[in-house]
């Protein structure tokens, strides 16, 4: 049971940090979510939004960040 408690505390910390980062990024003027490759379809009664370019950019940034972290851990 103690291991499960540690995992839950770790997940809560990660979610809190992620939430704070999202709040801080929302206050900046970064165009994430409004990049030229993002697809937006506005119909009569619906709007479909697919952030393709934003997803690719975040994937590349996170991949490089995790690669650098893994290189330091060796």
Beta strands, then each sheet from edge to edge (+ up, - down):
strand 1: 39-42
strand 2: 47-50
sheet 1: 1+ 2-
end
